[in-house]
Amino acid sequence: MIVVKAAPQPSRTYGDTVCVAGIAIVPGPPRWVRLYPVPFRYLDGEKRFRKYDIVDVKV
């Protein structure tokens, strides 16, 4: 579940990225996770997420 999305930061390596914090709900007990880098501005419309959205990602 997405909890926080930071403001975009330019990166020479990854382009324009954001850092996202969330709570992993499964597997196991809930725990904080950090997803970085996320190229949010370049995601297709159906892949963009908002606060409190539940997302499924491979990390």
LONU-945991 format. One record per atom (N, C-alpha, C): x, y negated, z negated. Coordinates in steps of 0.001 Angstrom, whole numbers, plus 524288, in hexadecimal, padded with zeros to 5 digits. Last residue first. Example, Ala and Ser with C-alpha at 12.3 -4.5 7.8 and 13.67 -1.06 7.14 Angstrom:
<nodes>
83232808CA7E45883566804247E41C832647FFE27E142833868163A7E1888300C811947E1888339080CE47E188
</nodes>
This chain:
<nodes>
82830819BF81B7E82CC5816F38197F8313981ABA8189C81CB3817D0822038211A81B688217B825CA8183181FBE81097813D481C2081576812C081EF3819668171481E1D8045180FA281AF18072C8148D81B2080BEF8139381E767FDDC806AF81253800A3807E9817288036F80D22816977F3947FF8D80DC47F6488048080D0A7F8C1805DA812517F3AF7F22480A417F2BA7F63580E1B7F5C67FB1C80C977F6A47EA66803567F33F7EE958015E7F19F7F28C805807F8FD7E14380D367F97C7E29F807BB7F5357E67A806407F9297E71281A177F8427E2CE816667F9087E4D6810DB7FFEA7EA36826207FD427EB87821437FCBD7E6BA81DCF8006E7EE35833718012D7EA3882F6C7FDEA7EB8482A9F7FD7E7F54583AD2801657F6FA83707802727F2ED832C47F6CB7F061841967F4997F49383E667F8747F6A383A547FDE27E8F6846597F9897E755843107F7627EB8F83F8C80B537ECFE8456F806647ECA284843802087EB6784471815847E54883FD6812157E9DC83FA080D357E8E7842E581B627DC7483F2A81BB57DF618440B8185E7E4528440A81A777D8998353D818887D55D83995818517D85583EBB81F827E0C182F4E819E27DFD882F0C817C57DCBD833AC827FF7E8B782E85827897E4B48329A821CD7E3148334D82D797EB06822A88288E7EBDA82573828067E7798297A838E87F14D81DDF8365C7ECBB82024831567EE4D822F4831727F50281307834767F0E2815888381C7F36981970829687F78C808BC82A127F8AB80E4A82CDD7F40C810CA8299A7FD167FC7682AFE7F8777FF8D82BD97FA3980520820C4801947F29B8241B802887F71E825227FD5B7F9E781D078066F7E61681E41802037E97C821B4803CC7EDF4813E9811157E49D8190180EA97E3B8819CD80A397E7A080B4E81AF17DF7C80C08815E27E2198115B813807E0B781028828637DFF080DCF823F07DD2D80EAB81ED87E03A80EE182FC37EC24810A882EC57E6D180E0682A197E45C80F6B82AB07F94D80EA682ED37F574810AA82D387F018806458205D7F6B580751825F77F71980C71826BA7F9F4807F7815B77F555803C8818447F26A8048781E297F25A810C380BEC7F3EE8100A811107F65080C26814087F2EB80E777FEF47F56180E2F803257F19880D368082E7F495817517F5487FABF812677F8137FA38812A67FC187F5ED81CB77EAC18019E81C9D7EE037FCF3817457F08C7FC8D8246B7E71280C5981F3C7E87780A7881FD27EBE3805A582ABE7DD448132C82B437E14480F34825D37E23180CED82B807DAD782102829717D9BC81BC982AA67DE528183B832E07D52082BC8830DB7D96B8289A82E877D7738237D8376D7D2ED837E5834257D053833FD831637D493830C0842DD7DABC8396883F367D6DA83B7483C3F7D4468370784A787E12D83523845357E348835C7841507DF79838328541F7DB738358D853F07E10E8369B84E7B7E2E983810851ED7D15783301854C57D25E837E18545B7D81783969845C87CD4682E7B84A2C7D0D082DAA84CD47D1B8832E483D147C49C827DA840027C60E82C89844AE7C98182B21832317C8828209D8378F7C69F8206383A587C8418255F824FE7C5FC81C8B828C37C7E68206E82E1D7C55C81FCC821887C7DA80F04821C37C47C813A2825D97C6988176D81D097D4A180A998201E7CFD680A4181FC77CCB280F4F812627DA6E8057B8151E7D9CE80A78817DE7D48B80A4680DBD7E39A7FC2D8104E7DE9C7FD35812E27DEBE80294807F47ECFA7FCF6806E67E95D7F8AD809147E3EB7F9D68028C7F7A6803A6805A27F2DC804168040F7EF1B7FFB28035B8049280000800008000080000803887FB3080000
</nodes>
